[in-house]
């Protein structure tokens, strides 16, 4: 099974969340599988390690889940992008 097929098989669809008409993609199932999580991270690193990347930016909160580990693997800073209206330090 390819990584894409594996991801499609574990990502859960939650219809009408958080409101009617929205199909929420629950990726917490990826986080429950350490081996799959590592495969995703390795795949992302392989995609971007030869690029001239100065930093990785992740949008709250899903973007933090793989963005920060990817930044560490690539040896670059991680920039947190907060949703509008969220308090920042």
C-alpha positions, 0 to 999 in steps of 0.5 A, spaced: 500 500 500 502 506 498 503 512 503 497 516 499 493 509 500 494 508 507 493 515 509 486 515 505 484 509 509 486 512 516 483 519 515 476 519 518 471 523 514 466 527 519 460 530 515 457 536 518 462 538 523 463 543 525 456 545 522 452 542 516 455 542 509 462 541 512 466 535 511 471 535 516 477 530 515 480 528 522 487 526 521 488 524 529 488 517 526 495 519 523 497 521 530 495 514 533 500 510 528 507 512 530 509 508 524 505 512 519 506 519 522 514 517 521 512 515 514 509 522 513 515 526 516 520 522 512 516 523 505 515 531 507 523 531 508 524 527 502 520 532 498 523 538 501 530 537 503 533 539 496 529 545 496 532 552 499 527 553 505 529 558 510 523 556 514 517 552 515 510 555 517 504 552 519 497 554 520 494 553 527 493 548 529 493 542 524 499 545 521 503 545 527 503 537 527 507 536 522 510 543 520 514 543 527 517 536 526 519 537 519 522 544 520 527 540 525 528 535 520 530 540 515 534 544 520 530 551 519 526 555 524 518 554 525 513 559 524 507 559 527 501 562 524 495 563 529 488 564 527 485 571 527 483 573 533 487 568 537 492 572 543 499 572 541 505 572 546 
